[in-house]
Amino acid sequence: MIPKVSGGVGILAMILAAVMSGVLTDGDRQRANFHTETPEDRAEKTTYALRLIVFAIPNILGAIIMFLILN
């Protein structure tokens, strides 16, 4: 149960980080977003994505470790 919850939270945080940073868009959309955003907006978006990744990594690692211990 613990690995599933921790892993699920980690994966959800990684997906949210990818969506918020714009990684899942195609090149034309990225170019359009780059030219319509202010540098402050890009910095804020990057900050939130990095925070989510920093939150996700320990959850995923914890899920892997707990999975290995319990099995």
C-alpha positions as a printed NumPy array, in Angstrom:
array([[  0.   ,   0.   ,   0.   ],
       [  2.752,   2.493,   0.92 ],
       [  4.703,   2.074,  -2.348],
       [  1.537,   2.543,  -4.391],
       [  0.554,   5.764,  -2.621],
       [  4.046,   7.223,  -2.549],
       [  4.75 ,   6.214,  -6.132],
       [  1.399,   7.54 ,  -7.302],
       [  1.994,  10.896,  -5.643],
       [  5.465,  11.056,  -7.179],
       [  4.249,  10.209, -10.662],
       [  1.395,  12.706, -10.383],
       [  3.836,  15.418,  -9.321],
       [  6.116,  14.597, -12.275],
       [  3.185,  14.807, -14.697],
       [  2.104,  18.139, -13.214],
       [  5.662,  19.453, -13.531],
       [  5.775,  18.412, -17.192],
       [  2.425,  20.069, -17.913],
       [  3.317,  23.263, -16.054],
       [  6.704,  23.62 , -17.725],
       [  5.279,  23.098, -21.221],
       [  7.39 ,  20.056, -22.012],
       [  4.436,  18.176, -23.478],
       [  3.738,  20.725, -26.248],
       [  4.995,  20.655, -29.808],
       [  7.62 ,  23.008, -31.187],
       [  5.213,  25.54 , -32.697],
       [  3.304,  25.89 , -29.438],
       [  6.542,  26.214, -27.432],
       [  7.746,  28.959, -29.754],
       [  4.424,  30.799, -29.483],
       [  4.428,  30.478, -25.699],
       [  8.009,  31.715, -25.497],
       [  7.242,  34.858, -27.469],
       [  4.018,  35.68 , -25.607],
       [  5.323,  35.128, -22.066],
       [  7.266,  37.629, -20.041],
       [ 10.595,  36.564, -18.537],
       [  8.976,  36.74 , -15.095],
       [  6.234,  34.319, -16.178],
       [  8.815,  31.871, -17.524],
       [ 10.84 ,  32.088, -14.318],
       [  7.732,  31.489, -12.19 ],
       [  6.688,  28.524, -14.336],
       [ 10.16 ,  27.025, -14.111],
       [ 10.269,  27.537, -10.347],
       [  6.98 ,  25.697,  -9.82 ],
       [  8.034,  22.848, -12.107],
       [ 11.363,  22.433, -10.296],
       [  9.631,  22.426,  -6.91 ],
       [  7.299,  19.682,  -8.094],
       [ 10.223,  17.63 ,  -9.387],
       [ 12.082,  18.045,  -6.089],
       [  8.905,  16.881,  -4.333],
       [  8.42 ,  13.927,  -6.71 ],
       [ 11.898,  12.409,  -6.67 ],
       [ 11.964,  11.415,  -2.961],
       [  8.442,   9.994,  -3.264],
       [  9.392,   7.831,  -6.224],
       [ 12.66 ,   6.72 ,  -4.6  ],
       [ 10.82 ,   5.939,  -1.369],
       [  8.27 ,   3.875,  -3.275],
       [ 11.021,   1.909,  -5.006],
       [ 12.864,   1.265,  -1.74 ],
       [  9.685,   0.223,   0.09 ],
       [  8.744,  -2.045,  -2.805],
       [ 12.126,  -3.75 ,  -2.651],
       [ 11.954,  -4.118,   1.13 ],
       [  8.409,  -5.48 ,   1.214],
       [  8.905,  -7.952,  -1.641]])
